[in-house]
């Protein structure tokens, strides 16, 4: 049965990888978004350690940054062992330094293999099926990764407790881990540290343009407590009036809906619910349609170089774009940033798109993998922010978006709906990006039955 499920993964992953190749566009995210797909029964998830599953309790606090070497782990027995890691991109220089330091401290070896993002799930599924599993991988997320969570997770990965790490330790991001838990079992391994693997949605702006045009900056509005959808739109209107092509552009497809704290699919840690006709979902897509209609932003996926070429004043992406050498490095103007705003009158919600590290089935050194991730994800082991970021101004926002008392939102529809009908999901998104404000409710309603079917299928396969 397991072999059949993995064969399905491989077949659909290769199909979606081909589709992704035809639709590549510039992106700033450090996202393991890949092609994908799966099917499995939740009971097939293995846990070779024999440890009990533990639901990471809600709420998170910043960890001390000190490696916690308690919890019954025999560190001496790990000396001389190897941890194999499958990355979705090349290692950064800082990551190479961090790994070298880890190897020296623990007398362990780390072998890193890279798979292209577009073929990541195909690669990991193949390794698992041929009993060549890495010890550390990531749960793919994003448009090319339909089926990854939840059904792909229980097919390919095992509960995080196989690492024997104490996930009640404040070092771990319990909010994010609970967001991707299944039947009370955490699968994703996420740090609460303000590190680069916790990607959050932020808005960058051309500070030189704002100064030259005499426009109040998003940072000023944010610090005054006036930063929301209304002021985002009025700011975009001011930019447009000054003769620029656009006030705003986004490369985060679900930016507006995630900033309301919801999306097409809701998840309570046990059961998925169709949320497609929720009022907040309708409002978010209507707001985007209004911006496009007034030519304040281009249709999603078009005019992608407008911001870096100085023709657009604001740009929404995620925090990985703060780094030197990434998508904004070519901008020849001063950059500043703020959190991506939420609707007026609502609490701030920041969209999250974390790198979800996890332990594949068949991992030969899951305990060593946990020790490695505890070190690798520790911000104190990853250099100074100023050495990596394009601007020190970004650090305030970087720290703000990571804070534990801020509400974050997570995305499920790619995995849930994409598992049964990825084409319909893709077509829906295309239609929404091009819809008029008046058409949005109808477009969403027309797709309700597709989402009902997807949710029912996912819940049934998870035993709900």
C-alpha positions, 0 to 999 in steps of 0.5 A: 500500500505504501509503495502505491502511495509513493508511486502516486506521489512520484507520478503527480510530482513529475506532472506538476514539475512539468507544469511549474517549468512552464510557469516560472516567474521571478520570486523573492521567497526562500521557499521550498515550493515544489511540485507534488502530490500524495495519498496516504492513511494517517496511521501509516506514519511511522515513528522508529523511536517508539516515543509518544507523540506530544502536541506542542502546546499553544503560544511561543516565546523566544528561546534563550539561544542556548543549546538545550542538551537535556531530554534523555538524548545521549550526545556521546552516542551521536559522535561520529554519526552523520546527518544527511540533509536534502536542501531545495537550494544551494547553501548560503555561506553563513549556512556553510559556516554554521554547519562547520561549527556544528560538526566541530562542536558535536563531532558529527558529520553533515552531508547536504544534497541539493534538489531543484525546488521544482523537483523537490518532492519528486526527489524526496519521494523517490529517496523514501521509496528506495529506502535512501531517505535523508534525515532532514528535509522540508515539507514543500509548500506553495503553488507547485506543491499541491498535496504536501500538507496534510496527505503528503506529510503522512505519506513521506514524513514521520512525527517530529517527536522521533527526534526526542527533542522537547517541543515544550521548550520555548525555543520551538515555535509552537504556534507554527508547529501546531498549525501543521500538526495532524491528529495532535502530532507535530510534523513540521519543526520550526524555531521561535527564533528570529531567523531567516527560515521563518518567512513573513510577509512584509512591504518594501517601499522606495524611500527615495520616491516617497521623499522626492514626492513628499508622500507620508511613508508606510513606516510613519503610518505604521508607527502612528498606528495608522497602517492598514488596508485603507492607508495602503490604498490611499498611499498607492493613490498618491504614488499613482497621482505623481505619475508612476506606473503603479502604487503597489505590486505583490509577489505573495499570491495570498497576501491580502486574504492571509492578512485577514487571518483566513484563507480558502481552507480553515484548519483546527488541527484536526479537521479542515473546513471550506472557507471559500465564501467566508466574508473575510475571504470575499473582502480580501479578493474584492480589495485586490480587484479594486486595486487592479481596477483603479490601476493602482497595482498590476494584475498578479504575475505581470509587470514583475520588474516594476518595483526594482526598476523604479516604476512602482512605489511599494512591493509586498513579498516575504522577509527573505527579500531583505537579504543581500543578493536576493530579488531586491539587490538590483534596486538602485534606490534606498529601501525601507520596509514595514509589515504587510498591513491588515484591514482597518479595525482588525488586529495585525495579522502577518502571513507566514510561509516558513521553511518547514523542516521535517524528518522523512520516513526511513531516516537513519539518524532522526535523533541526530537530525533533531540535534542538528536542527536545534543548532541550525535554527538557533539565531545565535549560530547564524551570524549578525543581521547586519552582515546579511541584510541590505539595510539595518532598517529592516531589522526592526520589522524582521524582529516584529514579525517574529514576535510570539504575541503577534497573530500569524496566518498559514496556508492550507489550500494548496495541499488540501484542494490541490490534492483532488483538483489542482487545475481547478484551484489554479484556474480559480486563482487566475480568475480571481486575479482578473475579476472585477470587484463585482465578480469576486463573490460569484467566482468564489461561489462557483467554486464552492463545490470543488472545495467541499469535495476537496475538504471532504476527501482530506478529512476522510483520508485523515480519519475524520 
